[in-house]
Amino acid sequence: MNRYNDVEFLICLAASLMEDGTTAFIGTGIPMLAAALAKKTHAPNLVAIFEFGGTGASLERLPLAVGESRTFHRAVAASGICDIMETAQRGFINYGFLGAAQIDMFGNLNTTVIGHYWPPKVRLPGSGGANDVGSNCWKNIIIVRQHDPRRFVPKVDFLTTPGYLTGPGAREKAGLPPDSGPHRVVTNLALLDFEPVSKRMRLIGLNPGVTVEDVKKNTGFELLVADNIVTNPEPTEEQLHILRTEVDPDHYYI
């Protein structure tokens, strides 16, 4: 029996990607827990930025949503959504965290519809602030809880949030900041990045017990594979203890 579940693994892996002294646009769910865990372990000076205006909250207690009062607790600033989006547009946010119902090889995301736009097969929540985050934050970390061919598709049914669009140079041609875009994809199977020249998704790390073939057969497009694949580290006892007793003691998410 595993001493941790898939969600705890994703939280710990996502937390490890957050660097001390950086800024990160945080959304509801796994990114929120990952940011809180990172601040309590290796990144005490991480500045968490929430969509509705909380900047640099202490995250001593887990917020239940991105506009909840705890996103402002002991924050360095309490503003509003327009100010936060402008902060991203000005280039002050290092990392953006995103989720997706569909993602393609260039990191383009769909959270709008499955199937035709009208009538849709499934209507999804839509963009919210995801387009702004994906367009203006320097490095985007995408969390997909279930790695399977329905989510990792050759072409997204609707382009909600731009990744590298059609490949090298496409973001810049569309007017988006140079050297910005998808950075990592975190899933229940693997850790992926984007090959610097082709901008295509690449497998760089396997979760414990997962093989390269497992990831390939659950990806609906040809996946690049790095020369040296690492095994993603399991959560430590310290991380799990902090996560369960300090970050989410009421088990809202875990």
C-alpha positions as CSV (number, residue, x, y, z in Angstrom):
1,M,0.0,0.0,0.0
2,N,1.4,3.4,-1.0
3,R,2.1,5.8,1.8
4,Y,0.7,8.7,-0.4
5,N,-2.0,9.1,-3.0
6,D,-1.8,10.5,-6.5
7,V,-3.0,13.9,-5.5
8,E,-0.4,14.2,-2.8
9,F,2.3,13.1,-5.3
10,L,1.2,15.8,-7.7
11,I,1.2,18.5,-5.0
12,C,4.7,17.6,-3.9
13,L,6.1,17.4,-7.4
14,A,4.5,20.8,-8.3
15,A,5.8,22.3,-5.1
16,S,9.4,21.2,-6.0
17,L,9.1,23.3,-9.2
18,M,8.6,26.5,-7.3
19,E,11.8,28.5,-6.6
20,D,12.4,30.7,-3.6
21,G,12.3,34.4,-4.3
22,T,10.1,34.1,-7.3
23,T,6.5,35.1,-8.0
24,A,3.8,32.6,-9.0
25,F,0.2,33.1,-10.2
26,I,-1.7,30.6,-8.1
27,G,-5.1,29.0,-8.9
28,T,-7.6,26.9,-6.9
29,G,-6.7,23.3,-6.1
30,I,-3.3,21.7,-6.5
31,P,-1.4,24.9,-7.3
32,M,-2.7,26.4,-4.0
33,L,-1.6,23.5,-1.9
34,A,1.7,23.3,-3.8
35,A,2.5,26.9,-3.1
36,A,1.6,26.6,0.6
37,L,3.8,23.5,0.8
38,A,6.7,25.2,-1.0
39,K,6.5,28.2,1.4
40,K,6.7,25.9,4.4
41,T,9.7,24.0,3.1
42,H,12.2,25.2,0.5
43,A,10.7,28.5,-0.8
44,P,9.8,30.8,2.2
45,N,10.2,33.9,0.0
46,L,7.8,32.7,-2.7
47,V,5.3,35.4,-3.5
48,A,2.0,33.8,-4.3
49,I,-0.3,36.0,-6.4
50,F,-4.0,35.3,-6.6
51,E,-6.4,36.3,-9.4
52,F,-8.6,38.5,-7.2
53,G,-5.9,40.7,-5.8
54,G,-4.1,39.0,-3.0
55,T,-0.3,39.3,-3.4
56,G,2.2,37.6,-1.1
57,A,-0.3,36.1,1.4
58,S,1.3,34.0,4.2
59,L,-0.7,30.9,3.3
60,E,-0.7,29.9,6.9
61,R,-4.2,28.5,6.4
62,L,-5.4,27.0,3.1
63,P,-7.7,29.4,1.1
64,L,-10.8,27.6,-0.3
65,A,-10.8,29.7,-3.5
66,V,-8.7,32.4,-5.2
67,G,-10.9,35.2,-3.9
68,E,-11.3,34.0,-0.3
69,S,-10.1,36.2,2.5
70,R,-7.1,34.0,3.3
71,T,-5.6,34.9,0.0
72,F,-5.1,38.4,1.5
73,H,-3.9,37.3,5.0
74,R,-0.7,39.2,5.8
75,A,-0.3,39.9,2.1
76,V,2.0,42.6,0.8
77,A,-0.8,44.0,-1.3
78,A,-4.6,43.7,-1.6
79,S,-5.8,44.9,-5.0
80,G,-8.1,43.5,-7.6
81,I,-8.2,41.4,-10.7
82,C,-7.3,44.2,-13.1
83,D,-4.2,45.1,-11.1
84,I,-3.1,41.4,-11.1
85,M,-3.5,41.0,-14.8
86,E,-1.6,44.2,-15.4
87,T,1.1,42.9,-13.2
88,A,1.4,39.8,-15.5
89,Q,1.3,42.0,-18.6
90,R,4.2,44.1,-17.2
91,G,6.3,40.9,-16.9
92,F,6.4,40.7,-13.0
93,I,5.1,37.1,-12.6
94,N,7.6,34.3,-13.1
95,Y,5.4,31.3,-13.0
96,G,1.8,30.7,-13.9
97,F,-0.1,27.5,-12.9
98,L,-2.8,26.2,-15.3
99,G,-5.0,23.2,-15.7
100,A,-6.6,21.8,-18.8
101,A,-9.2,19.4,-20.2
102,Q,-7.1,19.0,-23.3
103,I,-3.5,19.7,-24.2
104,D,-1.5,19.2,-27.4
105,M,2.1,18.7,-28.3
106,F,2.8,22.4,-28.2
107,G,1.2,23.0,-24.9
108,N,-2.0,24.7,-26.2
109,L,-4.8,24.2,-23.7
110,N,-8.6,23.8,-24.0
111,T,-10.9,24.5,-21.1
112,T,-13.9,25.7,-23.1
113,V,-15.6,22.9,-25.0
114,I,-15.2,19.3,-26.1
115,G,-16.4,18.7,-29.6
116,H,-17.7,21.5,-31.8
117,Y,-18.2,24.9,-30.2
118,W,-21.9,24.9,-31.0
119,P,-23.5,22.6,-30.2
120,P,-20.7,21.2,-27.9
121,K,-20.4,17.7,-26.7
122,V,-19.3,19.0,-23.3
123,R,-19.3,22.6,-22.2
124,L,-16.4,23.4,-19.9
125,P,-15.8,26.3,-17.5
126,G,-14.0,28.4,-20.0
127,S,-10.9,30.6,-19.7
128,G,-11.4,32.7,-16.6
129,G,-7.9,34.2,-16.2
130,A,-6.1,31.3,-17.9
131,N,-5.6,33.1,-21.2
132,D,-3.9,36.0,-19.4
133,V,-1.8,33.7,-17.3
134,G,-0.7,31.6,-20.3
135,S,0.0,34.6,-22.4
136,N,1.8,36.8,-20.0
137,C,3.5,34.8,-17.2
138,W,7.1,33.9,-18.2
139,K,7.0,30.2,-17.4
140,N,3.7,28.2,-17.2
141,I,3.4,24.9,-15.3
142,I,0.4,22.8,-16.4
143,I,-1.1,20.3,-14.1
144,V,-3.1,17.4,-15.6
145,R,-4.3,15.0,-13.0
146,Q,-5.2,12.2,-15.5
147,H,-2.6,11.4,-18.2
148,D,-4.6,9.7,-21.0
149,P,-5.3,10.1,-24.8
150,R,-8.5,12.0,-24.2
151,R,-6.6,14.8,-22.6
152,F,-3.3,14.6,-24.5
153,V,-4.6,15.1,-28.0
154,P,-3.2,15.8,-31.5
155,K,-5.1,19.1,-31.7
156,V,-7.3,20.8,-29.0
157,D,-11.0,21.1,-29.9
158,F,-10.9,24.8,-28.8
159,L,-7.8,27.0,-28.2
160,T,-8.5,28.6,-24.8
161,T,-4.9,29.3,-23.7
162,P,-2.0,29.6,-26.1
163,G,1.1,27.4,-25.6
164,Y,3.6,27.5,-28.4
165,L,0.7,27.6,-30.9
166,T,2.0,26.0,-34.1
167,G,5.6,25.7,-33.1
168,P,8.8,27.8,-33.1
169,G,8.3,31.5,-33.4
170,A,4.5,31.3,-33.4
171,R,4.0,32.9,-30.0
172,E,6.2,35.9,-30.9
173,K,4.4,36.3,-34.2
174,A,1.1,36.4,-32.3
175,G,2.5,39.3,-30.2
176,L,3.2,37.4,-27.0
177,P,6.4,38.0,-25.0
178,P,9.6,36.3,-26.3
179,D,11.0,33.5,-24.2
180,S,7.7,32.9,-22.5
181,G,5.4,29.9,-22.7
182,P,4.8,26.4,-21.3
183,H,7.6,25.2,-19.0
184,R,6.6,21.9,-17.4
185,V,3.6,19.6,-17.5
186,V,2.9,17.6,-14.3
187,T,0.7,14.5,-14.5
188,N,-0.1,11.3,-12.6
189,L,2.4,9.5,-14.8
190,A,5.2,11.9,-15.6
191,L,7.0,15.2,-15.7
192,L,7.4,16.8,-19.2
193,D,9.0,19.8,-20.7
194,F,9.2,21.3,-24.2
195,E,12.2,20.7,-26.4
196,P,13.8,24.2,-26.9
197,V,14.1,24.1,-30.7
198,S,10.9,22.3,-31.9
199,K,8.8,23.5,-28.9
200,R,7.3,20.0,-28.8
201,M,6.4,18.3,-25.5
202,R,9.1,16.0,-24.2
203,L,9.2,13.3,-21.5
204,I,11.9,14.1,-18.9
205,G,10.8,12.3,-15.7
206,L,8.8,9.2,-14.8
207,N,6.7,8.8,-11.7
208,P,7.7,5.7,-9.6
209,G,6.5,2.5,-11.2
210,V,5.7,4.1,-14.6
211,T,7.6,3.2,-17.8
212,V,8.2,5.2,-21.0
213,E,5.8,2.9,-22.8
214,D,3.1,3.7,-20.2
215,V,3.4,7.4,-21.0
216,K,3.6,6.9,-24.7
217,K,0.5,4.8,-24.9
218,N,-1.5,7.3,-22.9
219,T,-0.4,10.2,-25.1
220,G,-2.5,10.9,-28.2
221,F,0.5,12.3,-30.2
222,E,4.1,11.4,-30.9
223,L,6.0,12.3,-27.7
224,L,9.6,13.3,-27.7
225,V,11.7,11.5,-25.1
226,A,14.8,13.0,-23.4
227,D,18.1,11.2,-23.6
228,N,18.3,10.9,-19.8
229,I,15.0,10.1,-18.1
230,V,14.9,10.6,-14.3
231,T,12.6,9.1,-11.8
232,N,10.6,11.8,-10.1
233,P,11.2,11.8,-6.4
234,E,8.6,10.4,-4.0
235,P,7.2,12.8,-1.4
236,T,9.3,12.8,1.7
237,E,7.9,12.1,5.2
238,E,8.4,15.8,6.1
239,Q,6.5,16.9,3.0
240,L,3.6,14.6,3.7
241,H,3.5,15.5,7.4
242,I,3.4,19.3,6.6
243,L,0.8,18.7,3.8
244,R,-1.5,16.7,6.0
245,T,-1.2,18.5,9.3
246,E,-0.4,22.1,8.3
247,V,-1.4,22.8,4.7
248,D,-4.7,20.8,4.5
249,P,-5.5,19.5,8.0
250,D,-9.2,19.5,7.2
251,H,-8.6,17.4,4.1
252,Y,-10.4,19.7,1.7
253,Y,-8.3,18.4,-1.2
254,I,-6.3,15.3,0.1
